[in-house]
Amino acid sequence: MSEKRHITRAVGSLGSATLVSRIAGLVRDMVIASQFGAGLLTDAFFMAFTLPNLLRRFFAEGSLTAAFVPTYTEVFHTQGEAEARRVATICWTLLLLVMFGVTIVGMLASPLIVKGIGYGFQGIPGKLELTTTLTRVMFPFILFVSLLSLVTGILNVRGHYFLPAFSPVFLNLSMIGCTLLLSSQFEIPIMALAIGVLLGGLLQLGMQFPLLFSLGYRPSFNWSFRHPAVVRITRLMLPGIAGVAIYQINIVVSRLLASFLPQGSVSYLYYGQRLFEFPQGIVIASLAQALLPAMSRQMTANDTAGFKDSLRFSFEVLLLLILPATIGLILFAVPVYSLFFMSGQFSFDAVSQSSYALMAYAPGLLFVGVSRVVVPAFYSLKDTRTPVWISFWTLIVNLLAGIVLMQRFSHVGLAIALTIASLFNALVLIFLLRRRIGTLSLGSLTGSFVRILPGLILMALVTRTVLAFGDWENPLYKLQNSLILTAAILLGGIVYLATCRLFGVAILSELRELVRRKQRRE
């Protein structure tokens, strides 16, 4: 059975919610850049936020979702809603206990952990101590977002995507509000930002409960941890934790190496990564999140042909949307940082350094997209081990490439290393998936790329020509530069879509038809 309609609807819902969230995130980063710039305070904050963010990936968005969604889907469709609710309640109880323990241990062990990942900070008085304090304040964030991920899995399986994807808006608003309203109340102003993270995590979780209650779910306690489905989730989750951990350790490795580079390097990488994650969150993460329930349904029904069709459809969507986004990140890097970030403590030098990092990250966008699409395919097959081994070797590639490239290219070399590691990860994942399920029937992708290529070339030429009229070093030309950037985006997008339509890009017509069918039904 084809899941294209479900995937398209889910991606549309997730993408629209994530777009709002990413815009709020962009405003948040603008506020951080203006208030704190790129130096000691931001280096300490971004390094401190690495730890709870890392554990969020360990236990929540990656391993928990990968283990919970396929199993919960199977229970829901084969044993009924009552049993699915029971499984969800047991998982809630177990996760609450585990993550409460992790939070306590993490807060107590923060000095040792921070010293390990930010070793290079020791050369600057007070920097390591500030990082440790910020880490302790933000650590409970992991408890809130882990429970949020479990609730999100339940809602996604039940067909609700928008609200969970929209919830990060409240995290961003909390961080913005606390920064603007509370910074002056603290001896160390950036402490307000850490408080904003904690409050935002709690708000994200709390806003899901009305929808959860409407579906008949009431978070409570059930201590039947030996339930077969829960045991299966745990067994799937343990190797998944290792796999996600290794992936996230790539980020930690980059920041650890950056701690030995000139002050501001950690911040430049962070700002570069934030804009890199803009299209990644809207398209790639939404697509991956929509794929897992769809593929899980297909594997439960032994529909291998439909499974491969969903995979091919996802790759087609990636080519259509991610390739122009990659070019856009490279061409718009300086204009975007100049227009939105260059004020207060954020100078044009910071604009340039952050832009170089973004340009180095940008080519990896497609590779990350491929990996995020293929990994759910393994998860839907209830195979969380294969991505673990691939991630381990990806870590080695990133570490070695980073050590070599940072010698010559500083923080930009670390961004290039991550792009190289992303390419390695994507290629090996595809190779092993083909060995697992046979040919993936991806021959149509070559034809799609050939048809998309003219649109990419024309878009790049038009965009670059329009952007040449801007004076991006001069903060006095904000209005003029805003109009130029807007014109470049609009003209580039129109030229790209028109050229794709002219050359008969099939996936564009397919998506348009799916949207029309949805509108007719409504």
C-alpha positions, 0 to 999 in steps of 0.5 A: 500500500502506498504511504505517499499521501500520509507522508506528504500530509505529515511532512506538510504539517511537520514542515509548517510547524517547524518553519514557524519554530525555526523562524523563532529560533532565528530570532532567538539567535539574533537576540543572543548574538546582539546581547552576547556576541561571539566570545567567552559568554557564548562559548561557555553557554553553547558548550554547556548546552551541548551536554543536555542536548547530547543526552536529549539525542541519546534518550529522546529524539533518536533512540527512544523514538526509533525503538518506541514508534515501530513497537507501539505501532504494531501493538496499536494495530494488532492488539488494540488501543487499550493495550497500546495505552498500557504500553505507553503508561509503562514506558512513561513510568520507566522513562521518568525514573531513568531520566530523573536519575540521569538528571541528578547524576549529570548535575553532580558530575558536571565539573568532570564532564565539562572538563572533558569536553571543554578541556581547551577552556582551561587556559582562560580564567573563569571560562570552565567554571562558568560552563559548569554552572550553566550546565548544572542549571540546564541539565533538567531540560533533558528530563522534560524533552525525553518525556516530550519525545515519548508523548510525540511518538504517541501523537505521531502514530495517532496522526497528530504531527503539528502540535509536537513540531510546533512546541519548540516555538515555546522554547525559543520564546522562553529563551528570548523573553528570559534574555531580554527581561532577566539578563540585567537581574543576574551578575552573569547576564547569560544565566538568564538564557540558561533559565530560559532553556529550563522553562522552555523545556517545561512549556514544551511538555506541558502544551501536549497534555490537552491533546493527549487527554483528548485521545484518552491518555492519562499519564500515570504509573504502571510498574509492569516493566517485564511487559513483552513490548516494553522489553522489546523497546528497551532492547531496541533502544539500548543499541540505538542509544549507542548509535545516536550517542556516536552521532552526537559525539561528532558534534561534541568532538568538533566543539572539543577541538574548537575549544583549543582554537581562538576564542569565539570558534565554538560560537562561530561553529554554533551560529553556522550550524544553526542556519544549517539546521534551518532547512534540515529541520523544516524538510529533513527532520520532518520527512524522517519523522513522517517516514518512521510511522509510515514504514513501520505500518508497511513492514507490519503488513509485510509490504516490501514494495510499498516500503521501497516506494516510500524510500524512493519518494523520500529521496525524490523530495530530498533532491527537489528541496535540499539541493536548492537549499544547499546552494542557498546556504552558500550564497545567502550566508554573508547576507543573512548573518549581516542583515539579521545578526550584525548588531550590538556585540556581533561584528562583521568579522563574526559575520564572516567567520560564521559564514565560512562555517556555514559554507563548509557545512552546506554541502553536507545537507544532502548527505545528512538528509539521505542518512536521516531518511535511511536510518528510519528504514533500518528502525522500521525493520527493528534493526537499531544495531547497524546504524550503531556500527556505521556511526562509530566509523563515522565518528572516527572519520570526523575525528581524524579529518577534524584534527588534520583540517583544523591545523590549516583551516581553523574552525572551518576545517572542523565544519569540513570534517563533519561534511566529509563524515556525513558523506561517509555515513550516507554512502555506507547506510545505503550500501548496507540497506541494499544488502538487507532488502535488495535493490532499492529501485532508485534508478529514477533519481538520475533522471530527476537530478538531470531535470533539476540541474538546469533550475539549480544553475539558473537559480544560482546565477539569478540569486548571485546577480541580485545579491551583488547589489547589496552592501553587506559590510555596512550596517546602515543599509539594513532596509536596502539590503533587506529588499535585495535579499528578499528579491534574491530569495523570491526571484531565485525560488520562482526561477527554480520552480519554473525551470523544474516545471519546464523540464518536467520534474516528475516529483514536483507534479506528483507532490502537486497532485497529492496536495490537490487530492487532499484539498478535494477531500477537505 
